[in-house]
Amino acid sequence: MTVTVEEPISPDVEVDLVEKPALVPSLFPHMPSTLYFSTADERVELLPAEQRKLLKWKITTVTPNVVKNTISRSHFKATKKSHDWLGCWGHHMKSPGFKAIREFQKLNHFPGSFQIGRKDRLWRNLSKMQAHFGKREFGFFPRSFILPQDIKLLRKAWEDGGSKQKWIVKPPASARGIGIQVIHKWSQMPCKRPLLVQEYLHKPYLISGNKFDLRIYVYVTSYDPLRVYIFNDGLVRFASCKYSPSMKTLNNKFMHLTNYSVNKKNSEYQSNSDDKACQGHKWALKALWQYLGSQGISTTLIWEKIKDMVIKTIIASDPYVNSLVKMHVCSPYSCHELFGFDIMLDENLKPWVLEVNISPSLHSNTPLDVSIKGQMIRDLLNLAGFVLPLREDIAPSNSSASSSTNSLCEVVREKWRSDISTDEKVKRAFYLSQRFGDQDFCATILDVLTPVDVRVLAESEDELSRKGDFERVFPSHASSRYLRFFEQPRYLNIVLNQWEQTYWLNRSKGINLLRDLCEKRVQLWNLADSVHHWSSKSYHGHRSPMTRSGVLVSQRSDAEDEDSSDREVQSVTMSLPDMSLLTTISLSPSPISSSSLASDSLPSHNEL
């Protein structure tokens, strides 16, 4: 029996702990603070008693100790039956079950993420992308077949490959190496169905004669807009027997499989407790980079290739997840997900995606596991941005709380939950009607920022400021090339992509602009009782080659609203504006333009 050595909860150990505030303030005015999750050598201050009552975390049978320990340091109370919990780390569930999640609650899954989390769905979706965009962009996964439907295609590939070809057989929804075997004869094919059959990567890169794979931790905080982070450390898992390509060795799982759950059963398995040491059969990812670097290998190039594969794989799941989120999730705030990417390097150091786990193991059986997974979970929960709920949100449905007691911050949050205005729908429809190739045109999307634009940009900057040892890989200043891989364009992805291109070298400049916009929004809400809509007559006499007229067809709004609102955008009939003139248009109270700020002695977008 393996003894778990995850860091214990030690409430009595108070000496030499650094005290940290319980709440992390936003970078922006009137934006909510987020709960702070600490390291083991920190002590989180206590919130007032009324707020402390709200700190409830739903515990399930799969909640790992590393999560329990992290939340306990922030004074969460573990609960199993409460309806008013704020966070939960649990099983994935069927999509309709997400409807029960209240808008102040966070679950560690998105509906539809199994589209890359199941081995057969991952293969189907990546192969579809490969058929559309080619092997040069999507040639990072082994050729695969799903049985029984692909049995004829597999038979042909088998015969064409010759007698020396090896194949690896996997149940499509299993984990921990269960049911996996390597075969080279058709007679060895299991009769049980369904199955995923992949070409075996028979020439892996070896260290000290052993094959290995990488466990890369990928965290998605939002699918619309898409925001993807990758943790800068991970695990390197070695097979516990030296590798041989001989057909006679294919039954040796300790040689051909790298799963820890398989290899720990080998009497020759060597553990490793040092996250900086290159020893034993499990290393830290950073230790691997140091080792390869000492061999004269460019680890930066490998890491960039891995990030590229991660982004493309997540994008492959985008249409499914976003569709199900709109159907079944009350608030986009309620979902986030940690993915475990299993990646192998071949003899040429090319990385290959083997599979994606939607519930990667967080069990920590060694100090090495504790060091990596503990830090990763702490940084993840800070990135997640847990917010104390409004009193009326968390109260039972038969009770009501007076809105007059809400703080200004709470009023702003409530307003930002409301449906987007017609103005915003028109702007979205306009930009979604264009092609992405014209970078000069895309740059104009920031000239007039709608209230939802401001909220999303502020949330994204706040989130980025809490990233810890995660790195945001999408959006980034270089993410424009990935926009074409989306099945349908998403307006907020274009906004964030353009924001990154504009401000990535001077982020403080963009943050200062957003601070002014957040302040201005509240002023406008206090002054106005109704929303003013864009009018085509505002542009009379100001036509240009960029102006479009007529009915917008087959364009979709990607707001957080229902399908009826999407149809409303599709049917907008108007004379679309010359976007180069938008900075002169009065859009108060919504949307907010840079020129409206300048009129009140605040800096304009172009002046910042």
Secondary structure as UniProt FT lines:
FT   TURN            11..12
FT   TURN            15..16
FT   STRAND          18..20
FT   STRAND          23..24
FT   TURN            29..30
FT   STRAND          34..35
FT   TURN            40..41
FT   STRAND          42..44
FT   HELIX           49..52
FT   TURN            53..54
FT   STRAND          56..58
FT   TURN            61..62
FT   HELIX           65..73
FT   TURN            74..75
FT   STRAND          77..79
FT   STRAND          87..88
FT   HELIX           95..100
FT   TURN            103..104
FT   STRAND          106..107
FT   TURN            111..113
FT   HELIX           114..117
FT   HELIX           119..133
FT   HELIX           135..138
FT   STRAND          144..147
FT   TURN            148..150
FT   HELIX           151..161
FT   TURN            163..164
FT   STRAND          167..170
FT   TURN            172..173
FT   TURN            176..179
FT   STRAND          181..183
FT   HELIX           186..188
FT   STRAND          195..199
FT   TURN            208..209
FT   STRAND          212..223
FT   TURN            224..225
FT   STRAND          226..238
FT   HELIX           247..249
FT   TURN            250..251
FT   HELIX           253..256
FT   HELIX           260..263
FT   TURN            264..265
FT   TURN            267..268
FT   TURN            275..276
FT   TURN            280..281
FT   STRAND          282..284
FT   HELIX           285..294
FT   TURN            295..296
FT   HELIX           299..328
FT   HELIX           332..334
FT   STRAND          337..346
FT   TURN            347..348
FT   STRAND          351..357
FT   HELIX           367..384
FT   HELIX           391..394
FT   TURN            397..398
FT   HELIX           403..405
FT   HELIX           408..417
FT   HELIX           422..432
FT   TURN            436..437
FT   HELIX           439..443
FT   HELIX           444..446
FT   STRAND          448..449
FT   HELIX           451..465
FT   TURN            468..469
FT   STRAND          470..474
FT   TURN            477..478
FT   HELIX           479..485
FT   HELIX           491..503
FT   TURN            504..505
FT   HELIX           507..527
FT   HELIX           536..539
FT   TURN            540..541
FT   TURN            545..546
FT   STRAND          548..551
FT   HELIX           563..570
FT   STRAND          573..576
FT   HELIX           579..584
FT   STRAND          592..593
FT   HELIX           594..598
FT   TURN            599..601
FT   TURN            605..607
//
